[in-house]
Amino acid sequence: MPWPVRARATPAEWKGSLKNTDSTGRGPLDLVSLVSGKPGPDTLRDLLRDVIDPEIGINIVDLGLLYDIRLSADGMAAVRMTLTTPGCPLGGYLTDAIHDTLQDIPGVTGVDVQIVWDPPWDPDEMMSDWAKVQLGWNRLTACGSG
């Protein structure tokens, strides 16, 4: 399946990040789609919040490492993601954790994880507000403080 040119969500698409979330930044899970065996990309993305980067202690979704997830008509979950750096030794660990998280979901017949480097991971642009709060990410604007 071909990938679109734009593979990541823009900050405007994050829908307020912390609105309607619990203390971990997670919103309500769509259980109806899980029970029906037809999980959508948003449901699969929410499930991947259980995959934690062990060096940072934040999930891959809120870190902004997950660029895209799709479920084909035959149930293949295709995941496009990146790592914090090309030399990150956790690629295999995170790939295995994604497989473990999605493989037994009703409607998912297989999992294919593709690690990509374009666009490069940029924590300023890609991390959720929740992740930035957890990591104490208090960047000043280019003009100083606002």
C-alpha positions as CSV (number, residue, x, y, z in Angstrom):
1,M,0.0,0.0,0.0
2,P,1.5,3.4,-0.9
3,W,2.1,5.9,1.8
4,P,1.0,9.5,1.6
5,V,3.6,12.3,1.2
6,R,2.7,13.8,4.6
7,A,3.2,11.0,7.2
8,R,2.8,12.8,10.5
9,A,0.1,14.7,12.3
10,T,0.6,18.5,12.6
11,P,0.1,20.1,16.1
12,A,-3.3,21.4,14.9
13,E,-4.5,17.8,14.4
14,W,-3.6,16.8,17.9
15,K,-7.1,18.1,19.1
16,G,-6.0,19.7,22.3
17,S,-3.7,16.9,23.4
18,L,-4.7,17.0,27.1
19,K,-8.5,17.5,26.6
20,N,-10.5,14.5,27.8
21,T,-7.5,12.5,28.9
22,D,-6.5,10.7,32.1
23,S,-3.3,11.2,34.0
24,T,-1.3,9.4,31.4
25,G,-2.5,11.5,28.5
26,R,-4.8,8.8,27.2
27,G,-8.4,9.4,26.1
28,P,-11.2,6.9,26.2
29,L,-10.6,3.7,24.1
30,D,-13.1,2.8,21.4
31,L,-14.2,-0.6,22.8
32,V,-17.0,-1.0,20.2
33,S,-14.5,-1.2,17.3
34,L,-12.4,-3.7,19.3
35,V,-15.3,-6.0,20.1
36,S,-16.6,-5.8,16.5
37,G,-13.1,-6.9,15.1
38,K,-12.8,-3.6,13.1
39,P,-10.4,-1.4,15.0
40,G,-9.7,1.9,13.3
41,P,-6.3,3.6,13.1
42,D,-7.2,5.8,16.1
43,T,-7.9,2.7,18.3
44,L,-4.7,1.0,17.2
45,R,-2.8,4.2,17.9
46,D,-4.4,4.4,21.4
47,L,-3.4,0.8,22.1
48,L,0.2,1.6,21.1
49,R,0.4,4.0,24.1
50,D,1.2,0.9,26.0
51,V,4.5,0.7,24.2
52,I,7.0,2.6,26.4
53,D,10.4,3.7,25.4
54,P,12.4,2.2,28.3
55,E,15.1,4.8,28.2
56,I,12.8,7.8,28.4
57,G,9.8,6.3,30.2
58,I,7.2,7.8,27.8
59,N,5.0,5.9,25.3
60,I,5.9,6.0,21.6
61,V,2.7,7.8,20.6
62,D,3.3,10.8,22.9
63,L,7.0,10.9,22.0
64,G,5.9,11.4,18.4
65,L,7.7,8.3,17.2
66,L,4.6,6.9,15.5
67,Y,4.1,8.5,12.2
68,D,1.2,6.4,10.7
69,I,-0.8,3.3,11.3
70,R,-3.2,1.6,8.9
71,L,-5.2,-1.6,8.9
72,S,-5.7,-3.2,5.5
73,A,-8.9,-4.9,4.4
74,D,-7.3,-8.3,5.2
75,G,-6.3,-7.2,8.7
76,M,-2.6,-6.3,8.2
77,A,-1.6,-3.5,10.6
78,A,1.1,-1.4,8.9
79,V,3.0,0.9,11.3
80,R,5.4,3.6,10.2
81,M,7.6,5.0,12.9
82,T,11.0,6.4,13.7
83,L,13.4,6.3,16.6
84,T,14.8,9.2,18.6
85,T,18.2,8.7,16.8
86,P,19.4,6.5,14.0
87,G,21.8,4.9,16.4
88,C,19.1,4.0,19.0
89,P,19.6,0.4,20.1
90,L,15.9,0.0,21.0
91,G,14.6,-0.5,17.5
92,G,14.2,-4.3,17.9
93,Y,12.7,-3.9,21.3
94,L,10.1,-1.4,20.2
95,T,9.2,-3.4,17.1
96,D,8.7,-6.5,19.2
97,A,6.6,-4.5,21.7
98,I,4.4,-3.2,18.9
99,H,3.9,-6.8,17.6
100,D,3.0,-8.0,21.1
101,T,0.5,-5.2,21.6
102,L,-1.3,-5.5,18.3
103,Q,-1.1,-9.2,17.3
104,D,-4.0,-10.5,19.3
105,I,-6.4,-7.6,18.6
106,P,-9.6,-8.9,16.9
107,G,-9.4,-8.0,13.2
108,V,-5.6,-7.8,13.1
109,T,-4.1,-10.7,11.2
110,G,-0.5,-9.5,11.1
111,V,1.8,-6.5,12.0
112,D,4.3,-4.9,9.8
113,V,6.6,-2.2,11.4
114,Q,8.6,0.0,9.1
115,I,11.2,2.3,10.8
116,V,11.9,5.4,8.7
117,W,14.2,8.4,9.1
118,D,12.2,11.0,7.1
119,P,11.1,13.2,8.6
120,P,13.7,13.1,11.3
121,W,12.3,13.1,14.9
122,D,11.9,16.6,16.3
123,P,10.8,16.6,19.9
124,D,9.7,20.2,19.8
125,E,7.3,19.5,17.0
126,M,6.4,15.8,17.5
127,M,6.0,15.2,21.3
128,S,2.6,15.7,22.7
129,D,2.0,18.4,25.3
130,W,1.5,15.6,27.9
131,A,5.0,14.1,27.2
132,K,6.6,17.6,27.3
133,V,5.1,18.1,30.8
134,Q,6.2,14.7,32.0
135,L,9.8,15.4,30.8
136,G,9.9,19.0,32.1
137,W,10.2,20.3,28.5
138,N,10.0,24.1,29.2
139,R,11.5,25.6,26.0
140,L,11.5,29.4,25.7
141,T,10.2,31.0,22.5
142,A,12.8,32.4,20.1
143,C,12.0,35.9,21.4
144,G,12.6,34.9,25.1
145,S,9.7,34.1,27.4
146,G,6.1,35.0,26.4
